[in-house]
């Protein structure tokens, strides 16, 4: 994870071809380092490329205190939009 953050800091590039769970760790780490553009980029990537993961973990995104931050409004708003489409198990 750190390698990805350092690559972003030095090159402006990031490799998001990792497991979705690892992307969440990357997202929270980017937020801790206050890398706002990276936080937005990762959220957009998740919304565009990991819809099933988000649907299967929608409660994690909404319940987890970490995601209460305004920095995560893209992913939070997306989750609120898809709740009616997400079946109850």
N, C-alpha and C positions, 0 to 999 in steps of 0.2 A: 504494500500500500504506500509506504513512504517513498518508494522509488517512483511511483506514479505521480505523487505530489511534487517531488523534486523535479521531475521531467517537465511538469506543467510550469513550475516556477522559472525554470531556466530556458525552456524551449517553447512554452505556450502550447504544448501538445499533451494529450492524455490518452491512454489506452483503456477503453471501456469494454474490451472484449474479455471480461471476466464474469464470474457468476454474479447474479443480481444481488445476492446477499453481500458480496464484496463491494459492490457498487454503493450499497447503503453505507457501509463503513467508510468508503471513500467520500461519500456525500457529507457525513457527519464530521469527518476529519477536515474536509475543505471548509466547512462552516466554522470549526474551532479555530482555524488559521485565518478566518475572515476573508476567504477568497471568493468574494461574491459572484464574480463572473463564472467561476468554476461550479459553484453551487447551482446557479441557474442552468448552466450547460448540462450538468448531471441530471437535474430534474427533467429537463426537456428530453434528454436521452432516454430516461426511464419511461416517460409518458409515450414517446414515439416508438420505443423498441421493446419494452418490457410490460406491456399491458396485462398479460396473464399473471405475471408475478405481482403486479400491483393489485389486481382483482383478488388474488388469493391471499393477500396480506393487507387488505384495506384497513382492517381494524388496527394493525400495528402502526400504520401511518397516522391514524387518527387518535389512537390512545397513547402512544409513546410521547412522553413529555418533551423529548428532543424535537419532535416535529411541530410543537406548538409555536415555535419561533416564526416570526414573519418572513424569515429567510426561506422558509419552506412552503410559502403560500401556493406556488405552482402545483406541487405534488398534493398538498392538502386540498386545494380546490378541485383538482382532478378527481381525487378520491370521493369528495362530496358529490360530484357530478355522476359518478358511476355507481354509487350505492343503490339506486333503484334498479340497476341492471344486474347487480350482484346477487345471485341466489343465496338464500339462507340454507346452511347445511345442518 
